[in-house]
C-alpha cells in the first residue's frame, strides 16, 4: 500500500473539506452474538440538518434531527437467514396531519416484514428492491437496509476466519463488529458544496486474560472520500478517495492507499442521477474494492439530504427576485422526486397538497 505524498498526505488525514456545515447523515450497523447460535444486527440512520429551513407544501421543516430510524434483525450467522425484523422510526420528515390526509413516513415500514425468512445473500438486494423500492417504501430505510445487507456478510466472513484461526467464541451480548458511515456536507462557496463520506469498519477479538483494549483490535478498515460538487449541475468537480486497513499489530505501520486515480472518470459527471451504475462499472465486482464501493454508494443519497439544507438561500433568492419584479414571491416547495418513496408517490397526499398550493398562489 502507498501513502499520499506532500500536502495530499496531510489533507487526507485532516479532513480536506471546508465551509459552512450544512448536514450530517450517520448510518451505523452493529453486530453482536445474542445467543449461542444467533446474532442480533442493528442498523441506524440519523439525518441532522445544521442549517436553515426547508419550505414544503405541508410544513416548514427547521434545522435539527430530520430522520432517526432503525432496523433490528435476528439471524442465523451460518446461513444469514433473518428470523425476525423490527423497525422503529422515532423521527420522520412527514408526520400524519390534515395536509397529508393522515399519511406519514411510517406507513410503508410493515412491508419490510415480508422479508422475514430471507437470507442476506447475493440475491437479497434485488428482493429488497422488489418489496420496498420507489413508491412502495421509504428511501431512508431502503438505504439503511442496503448497507446492512452488504455489511453482515462481510462481518460473517471475517468472524469465521478469526474463529478458524484461534477458536475462541465472541462473548454473548458484546458488540464485536460495527460499520459506521458519515456523510458531511459543507457550503464551500455560493457555487460549490464540499462533501465527505467516511466509512469505518471496526472488529474486535474476544477479551482474553491480560488483554488491553487496543490489543483486541482485529480490524480497523477505513475509506474516506472527499469531493466538491458544483451547485448548478451537481457535477463532481473534485474527488479524492483513501483507504487504510489496520489491526492491533499494524496500528502504526499501515498506510493510506490512494484510489483517486481508479475513480477519476467520475470527475466531471453528475452526482445525480446514475452514480451507482457508474460506480459498479468501475469496481467490476472486485472484492478488493468492496468497501470503497460501499462508501461511494452512500454518496448520492447523502447528498440529497445535504442539498435540502441549502433551500433557505434558494428561498431568499426567489423572494429577492420577486421583490425586484414587483410580483408576489413564489417560494417553491421541495421534496422527493415523484415515486421516489411512498410519501412522494404519484397521486399521493403530498403531491396533491403541493399541486393545490400552487393553484392557490396563481
N, C-alpha and C positions, 0 to 999 in steps of 0.2 A: 504494500500500500504506500501511496505517496502523499506527502503533505503539501498544501498550497504554500507558495514561497512569497517572501516580501510582505507587502501590505495586505495581500489577499489572505495570508495566514491569520493575521491579526483580525481582519474583518470577519472571517468565518467564525471566530471564537467570540467576538464582541457584539454579535447580532447586528449585521450591517444593513439595517433599515432605519428610516428616520421620519419624523413628522408628528403631527397631532394624533394621539391614539384615538381610533375610531371604534374598534370592535375586536373582541376576542371570542373565538369558538374553542371550547375544550371538549375533547372526546377521550374517554378512558375506557379500557377493558381490563378487568381484573379476573384472575383465575385462582380458585382455592380448592383444596381437597375437602369436600364437605362430609364424606363418609368413606369407609374403606374402598368402595368401588364407584363413587360418584364425584363429579366436580360441580361446583357452583361457579357460574360465569356471570358477571355483571358488567353491563355497558352503560355509560352515562354520556349525555350530550348537554352542554350548557352554552348558551349564547348570551354574552354580556355586551350590550351596547353601551359605549362610553361617550357618545357624542350625539347631541341634537335630539330631534324627534322625527317621527315618520307620520305624515298625514295619510289616512286611508279613507275609504268610502264609509267606514263604520266607526272610526275612532281616530284619536291622535295618540300614537304609541310613543311614550317617553323613553329616555335612557334607562338602563338598568337591566335586570335579567329578563330576556325575551323568551327563551326556551330553557326548561330544565326537565329532562325526560330520561327514563332509564328502562332497561330491559334486563331481566334475570332469566338464566337458563339453568335447569338441572339436566346434566347429560352424562352419558357413559363415556369415559375417556378413551376407551378402546375403539368403539365404533363411531364416536362423536354423535350419537343419536340423542336428540333433545326429548327428554321425558316430561318436561314442564317448561312453560314460557309464562313469565309475568311481566306486565307492562305498567308503568306508572308515569304520569305526566303532571307534576305539580305546577309548572309554569308553561303556559302555551300562549301563542301570539293572539289567538282568537278565542275568547270565552263566549259561552252562549249569551245571546242578547236579543232584544227585539229586532235589531238591524240584521242579525244573522238568522232570524226565524228559529232561534233556539239551537242552531247548529254550532259546533265548535271543533277544535283540532283533535279532541279526544275521540270523536265518533268512529274513525276507522280502525283504531287500535285493536279491537277484538278480531279483526281479520288475521292478525299475526298468530293467533291461537290455532289456526288451521294448519300451521307448520309443525305442531307437536307430533313427534314420531319421525320427523325427517332427520337426516344426517347432514352435518356440516362438511359435505364432500364437494367435489368439483362441479356437481350439478346444482348445488344449492342456490347459488346466486340467481340462476335462471328461474328456479322455483319461487324464490323470494320476490323477484320482479313480477311474476305472474299473479301473485297474491296481493302485492302491496305497492306496485309502482304507479306513477301518474295519478289519475283521479281516484284510484282505489285506496290510496293510503296517505301517509304523512311523509314528506320528503326528508324530514329530520330523523325520524325513527328509521326510515329506509337507509339513510347514510350510516347511522349508528349500527344497524344490524349487518350491513355490508362489511363494515370494519370488523365487527365481532366474528363474522364468518371467515374472514381472512386471517384473523389473529389466533383463533382457537386451534386450528390445525397446526400452525407453527409452534404454539406452546406445547401441543401434544408431541410433536416430532422431537423437540428439544428435550422434553421431560423423559421420553422413552430412551433417548441416547444417554442422558445423565444417569438414569436408573440402571441401564445396562453396564455403565462404567463403574458405579460404586455400590449399587444395590440397596441404597437407603431410601426409605419412604418419606415423602413430604408429610409434615405434621398436619393432623386434622385441624381444620379451621383457619390455618395460616395461608395468607395470600403468597403465592410463590412466583406469579407472573403478572406483570402489568404492562399494557401498551397505553401510552399517552400521546395524543396528538393535539397540538395547539396551533391555531390559525390566528395570526395577528395582523390587523390592517391599520395603516397609519397614512394620514394625508401628508405626503411629502411636499406637494405644491398644488396649485389650482388645477394643474393638468395631469398630475401623476399621483398614484396611490401605491405605496410600498406595502408588500405583503410577505410575511414569512410563514412557513409551515414547518413545525418541528415535531418529529416523531421520535419517541424513545421507547424501546422495549427493555424491560428490566426483569431479570430472572434470578432467583436466589436458590441456594442449596439448603438442604435440611440443616438445622442447627445441631452441631456436634460439640462434644466436650472441649472447652477451651477456645472455641472459635470466636474470633472478633466479628463485628458487623461487616467490615469490608471483606473479610475472607469468605463470607457467604455469597459474594457476588459471582454468580455463574455467568451472567451475560449482561452487558450494557451495550445496546445496539441503537445508535442514533443516526437519523437522517435529517439534515437541515436544508431547507430550500429558501432562498432569498430572491425576491423579484420586485420589479417595478412595472406597474400596469398603467397604460395611458387611459385617460378618462373618457375621451371621445369614442374611441374604437374598442376599448377594453383589450388592447393588444399587449402581449408580453414584451416589454422593452428591454428588460434586463433579467437574467436568470443565473443563479449560482446554486449548485447542489453539492453538498458534502455528506460523507458517510464515515462512521467510525464504529468499530466493534472492540469492546474491552471485556476483560474478566479480572478477577482479583489478581491473577498472575501477570496480566499485561496492562495493569491500570495506568502506569506512567510511560509505557513504551509504545502503545498503539497510536497511530497517526491518522489524520483525516485523509480520506480518499476523495478526489475531485471528480465528479461525474458531469460537470457542466458541459464539457465537450460532447459527451454522448447524447445530450438532450438539446444541443444548440439549435436544432431545427424548430424547436418550439418558440424561439425568439422571433418576433415579428408576426406571430399567429394570434388569433383572438382566443382569449381565455374561455369565452362563451360564444357559441356552442362548439361541441365537437372535440374538447380537450381530451376526454377519456379515450376516444378512438385513436388520437394521435399518440397518446402515451403507450397504449397497447402495441401500436405499430413499432415503436422504438424499443420497448422492453422485450418483445417477441417471446414472452413466457419464460425468460431466463430466470432461473431460481436465484441467481446471484443478485438480481435487480428487484427481487420481490419486495423488499422493504422500501426501496426508492419508489417503486410503482405505487405502493400503498400510500406513501407520503403524497405523491403528486395527485392521486385520485381524490384527496381531501381538499385540494386547491380550489376548484371551481365552486363546489357547494359552500365552502367557507367564504369565498369572495362575494357571493351573493348577499351574505349577511353583512359583510363589510360595506358593501355598496349602499345598503339601506341607511347606514349612519351618515351618509353624505346628503341625504334628502333635505335636511334643513337648509343647506346652502342653495340647493336647487329651488326650494320653495321661495327663498329670498330673491333669487334671480327672477323667477316668474312674477313675483309681486312687484319688483322694480320695473320690469318690462311693461307690466300692465299700468303702473303709475305714470310712466313716461308717455304711454299711448293714450292715457285718459280713460281707459276702459276698466271694468271691474277685474280684479286679479283672478286668474283661473289657475288655482293651485291643484294640479292633478294628483290624484292619489296613486299609490303604487301597491304592488303586491306580487304574488307569484304569476308566472305565465299561465295562460289558460290550460287546464288539465295537468298542471304540474303537481297537484296534490288534490285531495278530497275537497278542501275548503275553496280552492280556486278552480274547481271543475266547471266545465261549460254548463251554463244554465243553473248553477248553484246559487245559494242565497247571497254570497258576497258579490258575484258577478252582476246579479240583478240589482243589488244595492248600489254598486259602482255606476251602472247604467242609469238608474233612477236619479242619482246625484247629479250626473252630467246633464240630464234632461232639465232638472230644476234650475241649473245655472244658466241655461240658454234662454 
